[in-house]
Amino acid sequence: MDIDRFIAENQASWNRLDQLVAKGSRSVRRLSSDELDDLLALYQTTSGHLSTARTQFDDIGLSNRLSRTLGNARGLIYRKKGRTGVAAARFFTETFPAAAWMCRRAIAAAAFLLFAPALALGIWLNVSGEARNAAIDPETQKLVAASEFEEYYKSEAAEAWAFELLTHNIQVSVMAYGGGALGGVGGVYLLATNGANLGVMAAVMHTHGKGPLFWGLILPHGLLELTAIAVASGAGLRIAWAMFVPGDRTRGQAVAEEGLRSVTVLLGTMVLFVVAGFTEAFVTPSDLPTAARVGIGVVVELLALTWMFGVGRNAATIGLTGKFGEPPMADLVAAHEQAVAAERAGAAQELAAHNRPVDFTLM
């Protein structure tokens, strides 16, 4: 069977499932007993269709369309009210990692917009004294390299500094997200300016022989902080992309879906910023050797990346998409196993019917 025939034969049932989910989205009680039966039957049938689409047709649009339909249906079928602690644990172990994985391409684009200006400007100002002096006057460069940069991280008590950094970093996460969501222009500007500032400071410190000091004070907290900025910006950019390129969804559906996912990402990145803020307050200015401080920053960064993209990939494989309020993985696993069992049972019945011997006594 080709893909056009497959879609033509099954489109009506997919649309019917969408209609039932939309009708019961506010309350399942709005669905009659027959409609509930249809909902469950169509859910199982569509699960089989998704399996067929993934194995027989190499079409991302079709797979995404069926995944969205099933995801919305799961949210209705397996809607539960759990304890706050359990819900919070699921958010951190399932929902946020899945959202980060779903946004990985936008996050990669945001990271490029952040680090490309930093690298380009850093190299240029490092080799061009004229350009560097135009960016920052020579006297200010000397002051920054001699003492101001280092004193910036050691000027306040750690406790007060931690609170100030926490507040600042959460504001940055909201700005990064909002800048991306508002058409993408604000997000690109925020990323580029943050990257440019990093490149300028790196060039100033390196040309004055303070490169090791610079990286020793930046890397412990900066790895995670810059990653969090890229993640928050990536979520905003996904909304902007949905506005202009909704795909096979309506523009409203695309923005609503990405909006729910971006809420998850924004909450998760606030946690990243909290960790980065405490690292900047207690590790960066500490008397630990530079290698130890940088090592702590690298370990924290690797743990964060594993959490977002390692755990996130596993969560996405089972069907989680990271939308805020999505049902937990345990329900998705149960639903997946149910669908697979139903598909296998149907295949077995079809095979048995095909191989049934003919009774010639009836002829």
SULDARA-V947529 format. One line per field, one symbol per residue. psi: psi as a letter, one per 40 degrees, with the letter a starting at -180 (. if undefined). A space follows every 50 residues. Layout:
# SULDARA-V947529
psi=???
This chain:
# SULDARA-V947529
psi=hidddddddedddddddddddddeddhdeehidddddddddddddddddd ddddddhghddddddddddddddddddfhihiidddddddddeddddddd ddedddddddddddddddddddddddegdddddddhiddddddddddddd ddeeeiiddddddddddddddddddddddddgeddddddddddddddddd ddddddeeefddddddedddddddddddddddddddddddddddgebeii ddddddddddddddddddddddddddddddddddeieiiddddddddddd dddddddddddddddddeeieehheiiidddddddddddddddddddddd ddddehihheee.
